Amino acid sequence: MPKNKPHSGASKRFRVTGSGKVMRRRANKNHLLEHKASKRTRRLSSDVELARPDAKNMKKLLS
């Protein structure tokens, strides 16, 4: 029987932690950073947990 492959787009954008949380990057950190405040860009640097309803669907794509 063939194995299921993870969704290649989702695997580039999301990761599952050891405890099972799905982590994502914050928006607005890709370009046009020059006019954004340093405080804002530092805040956007950290990963955050995906919302629970979305995380349920994302785990299906990542497995």
N, C-alpha and C positions, 0 to 999 in steps of 0.2 A: 504494500500500500504506500502511495507517495506521502511524503511529509508536507506539512503546511509551512509556507514561508512567511516570515514577518513582512508587514507592509514596509517597503523600502523608504517611502516618503516619511512615514511616521517614525521609523527607527532613526532617521537623521535629526528629528526635531524633539523627540521625547525620550526619557530614560526612566527605568523603574529602579527604585532604590531597594536595598536589602529588606526593608520593612514592608515593601509593596506599594509605596507612594509613587505616583507618576509625576516627574518633574518636567518643567518647561522653562524656556527662556522668556524674558519679558519683551514686550514690543518696544519699538522706538529706539533701538540700540544699534541699528544697522548703518545709517548714513545721516548726513546733515548734523553731525555731532558738535560742530564748531560753535554753533549759536546756543546749544543747550548747556545749562549750568552744570558745573562739575558735580555738584551735589546730586543733581538729577541723574547724570550718567552713572555715578557710583551706585545709586539705588537701583538702576535698571540692570546693573551687572549681575546681581544675584539671581539664582534660579528660584522659582516658586513652585508650590505644589499645584497640580492641575485640579480644577473643580471636580468634586466627587462624581457627578453625573457624567462628565466628559471622560473621567479616568476609567470608568467602567467600559466605555466603548474603546478607549485607547488600548487597554490591556488586551482586548480581542485582536486588535491590529498588530500588536507587538509580539503576540505568542505564536 
